[in-house]
C-alpha cells in the first residue's frame, strides 16, 4: 500500500428526501461507483440521509407551530436513522465492498431518547465496514435549531488511518475558530467539511481552513432541485417563489496550501475524484504549523470539554 498517495472521492448528489431506505440505496450505488474507480476515502454531504430540508418551514413562526408542520417533522423523524442501526449496517457493508473509508452526513435519532431529539451527524466507516464513530454538529445554524439538537464535546473524533488522520466539522461549525483549533490540535490531515452552503463565500472558507490547518480539505455539498421534494409535505406550497435549483453544489478538494486540487463543481450531480500527494502535508508545515511552531501556548490556550453532557447525574 502506497501511504504517500491516496485517491479520494467527493460525492455531490441530492438526497432521496424523506425516504431513508431510498437514501441508503442511493448511498450504496454511489459507493459502488466510487469503489470501482479505486477511491480509498469517500465523502458524502451534510444530512444526506434523509435530507437537508432547505426551504421547509415546519409550520413555525415565532410564538406558534402548526399541526401540519408537526406532521412534516414526524415524517422527518421517522426517516432519520438510529446509530448504530440497520441503515448503518447497510452502509458499512457497502464501505467494506468498496474497501474505502467513508464519511457521510445523516440525521440521527438519539438512541437514548426513543421519542424526540434529532442530530445532524457525520458518520465514519472503516474499509472493513465497521462504524468507527460519529461527530454531532455542535451548533445548528438559524432555523436548523428548530429541528436539530446540539452535539457535545464527546463526539469530536479524529481517526488514524494509513492515509493520515481524518476528522470532520459540519458546515458553519467551520466558522467557529475554537472548534477548528481543537481539530488542528488533534492533528487532522484529511479534513472533511460536509456542508449545505453553496455560496461563493464558502469557497473562501474551504481554502482558508486548508491553508490554516495545513491539511487537505474535502468539502462536499448536495445538488438538489424543487422536483426532489415530495408533494405531500405541508410547506410544499411555500416553494413557489424559490428557485428550481435549491442547492447548486460547489464541492471541491483543496490542498494544504489552499489551492484547488479538484472543483469546485456547480450545477450537477457528480463524483469528484483526486489523487492526493500526502507528502504535501509535511512540506506545507515548513513555514506554518498552527498547532506546532506557529503556536503560542504561553499566550493562548484552549480547554475542550470532551465529557458527554447529561441532564441528570445519579449518585448511588
N, C-alpha and C positions, 0 to 999 in steps of 0.2 A: 504493500500500500504506500503510495506517494503521499507523504504527510505535508509536503510543501505546496501542493496544489489540490484544489477541490472544485468540482463542478456543482453549482448551486442553481436552484430553480425558484423563481418568484411567480406565484400563480395569481394572475389578475383575472378574476371571474366574479360573476354575480351569484348571490345566494339563491337557493330554492326557498323563497320566502314563506315562512310559517309552515314549513314541511321538513321536519328534521330527518326523516328517512330518505327523502329525495336528496336532501343536503348531504347526507352520508354517502349516498350512491354517487353523487357528483364528485365528492371528495375522492372516493376510491378510484373513479375513472381518471381523474386528473393526476392522482398519484401514480397510477399505472403508466400514464403517458410520460411523466417526468422520470420514472424509473427506467423506462425503455431508452430514454435519452442519456442515462448514466448519471443523473443528478444524485448527489450524496447528502445534500441538505435541501429540503423543500419547504417553502413558506407559503402560508395562506393568509388572507386578510383578517382584519378585526371582525368579530361577530359573524363569521362565515356561516355558521350553523346556529340558529335558524335564520338570522338576518340582522343587519344593522337597519333599524326601521326608520330610515330617513323619510321625513315628511309626515309621519304619523303623529297625531296629537293625543291619542288615547283619551279623547274627550275631556281634557284637563285645561282649566283656566285657573287663575289664582282664586282660591276660595271654593272651588267646586270641581267635581268629577262627574261624568255622565255614566249611566248604566251601559250604554253602548261601548264606551271606552273601556269599561271593566271587562266586557266581553272580548275586546281586542287583546287586552292584557292576558286574559285567560288563555287565548289561542297562543300567544307568545310564550306564556309559561308552559303550556302543555308541550310545545315543540322545542323547548330548551332541554338540555341534557344533564343527567347526573354524571359526576366524575368521581370514581370510575363508574362505568355502566355499559350497556350493550353497544351503544354508539361508539364509545372509546375503544371497545374491543374490536369492532369492525375496522376502525381507522388504524389501530395498532397492527392488525393483520395485514392491511394494505401497506403500511410502512415496512413491515417485515419482508413482504414480497418485493417491494421496491429496493430494499436494502439501504434505506435512507433515514437520516434524522428528519423529523417533521415538526414544524411549529404551526399551529392552527388556532385561529380565533373562534371561540364558541361562546354562547350564552349558557352559563352553568346554573343549574338548580342547586341550592345549598343542600347537601346531603344530610346535614344535621337538622334541617328545618323542612319538613316534608310539605309545608304549605307556605309559599311566600318568596323570600328574597332571591333575586337573580343577580348574577355577577357576570361582568364582561371579563372573560378569562382567555389567556393564551395557554394552550396545552403543548407539552413537549413529549415526543415519542422517540425512542431509540430505534436503530436499524434491526434490532431483534424483536421489535413490536411492543416492547414494554413502555408503559406510560411512565416517563421519568419524573414528571412533576407538572406544576402549573404556576402561573402568575395571574393573580386577580388585579384588575385595574384599581389603582389606589384612589383615584378621584375622577368619577364620571363628570362630564362637562355639560353645563347648561341643563337642558331638558332631559339629558340622559339620567340625571339624578332622580327623576320620577320613576324610572323603571329598573335601575340597577343600584345595588348596594356598593359600598366601598370595601375594597380589599384592605389587608393589613400587611405588616412587615414580615409575616410568616411565609408569604409567598413571593419572595424576591430571589429566585434561584438563578445561578449561573452554573452551567453544566460543562464538565470536562469532556471533550471528545477528541478523537485522533486529529481533528482539524482545528483545534483551538477551543476556547471557552465560548459557549453560546448562551445568550440571555436575551430578554425582551422587555421593553416597556411599550405600552399600548397608546397610540395616538397622542393626545395632548399631555399625557404624563411626561413626554419628552420635552415639554416646555418647563418642567419642574427641575431647576438646577440641582437641587439636593438629591432628587431621585437619580439623575444622571451620575452625580458624584458617587453614589452608592454602587452603581453598576461598574463604573471605572475602577473603583477600589477593589471590586471582586475580580477584576482582570478580564472583563468581557472583550472578546476579539472578533466574534461574529455577532453583531448587534442587530437584533430583529425588531422592526418597527411596524407591526400591523396597524393600519390606520383606516379612517373613513374620511380623511381630509384630502380633497382633490384640488385645493387651491395652489396657485403658483408659489405662495409664501411657504408652503410645506416643503418644497424643494430646497429652499434656503435652510430650513431646519435640518433636513436629512444631511445635507453637505456639511453643515456646522457640526453636527454630532459626530460624523465620521472624522473630521479634522480635529475636533476637540478630544475625542476618545482615542484617536489613532487606531481605529478599528474599521473593519468592513461593515457597512450598514446595508441591510436588506429591507427596503421599505415596500410594503405590499398593501394595495388598495383594491377595492372591488370596481367592476364596471357593471352598472345596472341602469335599467330604464323603467319608466312607469308601467310598461307592459308586464314586468316581472311581478308586480304586486297583485294579490288576489282581489277579485271584485267584491268579495263579501266582507272586507274589513270596514269598520264603521266610519273611518276617516277617508275612505276612498274618494268621496266627492270633493274633499279638500285639495285633491291633487290637480284639479282642473287648471289652475294657474301655474303649476310647477312645470319646469322644462321636461321634455321627454327623456332626456339624458339626466338621470338622477345623480349618478356618481360616474365621473369620467375617467377614473383610473389615476395614472401618474406614478405607477410602480417603477422602482428603479433599484440599481445596485451601485454603491459608491465605495471608493477605496479609502485607505487610511489618510490620504492627503486631501480628501474632499472632492476628488474627481470622479465623474461618472465612468463606471465600467460598462453599464448597460442601462438603457432607458434615459429619461422617463418615457413611458408609453401611455398615450391617451386615446380614448375613443373606441376601444375594442376589448374583447376578451382575448387573452393570450397567456402564454407562459414565457417568461423572460429567463434566459439562461446566461450564465457566465462562468468562466474558469478563473478562480481566484488564486493569485500568486501569494501564498501566505507569508513568504519572506518579506513582503512589503510592510507587514505589521512591525517587525523589528526595525526595518530600515526607517520607518516613519518616526520611531521613538528616539532617533539620533538627536533631534533638536527639540523634541517636546514629548514629555511623558506626564500626563495630567495627574497621575497617582504616584509618580516617582520623582525624578529630579526636578520637575517643574512645580512640585507641590511645596507648600509652606505650612506643615503641621504645627510649627511653633506659633503660627499666627491664626490659622483657621483649622477647626476640627468639626467633624460631623458625627453625631451619635444616631445610630439606627436601631430602632426597637423591632426586633425580629420575633417577638413573642406573639402568639395568636391571641387576639382580643376576645374576651368573653364578657357577657353581661353579669354573670354570677360566678363567684368563687366559693366552692364548698369546703368548709373546714370540718374534717371528720376525725 
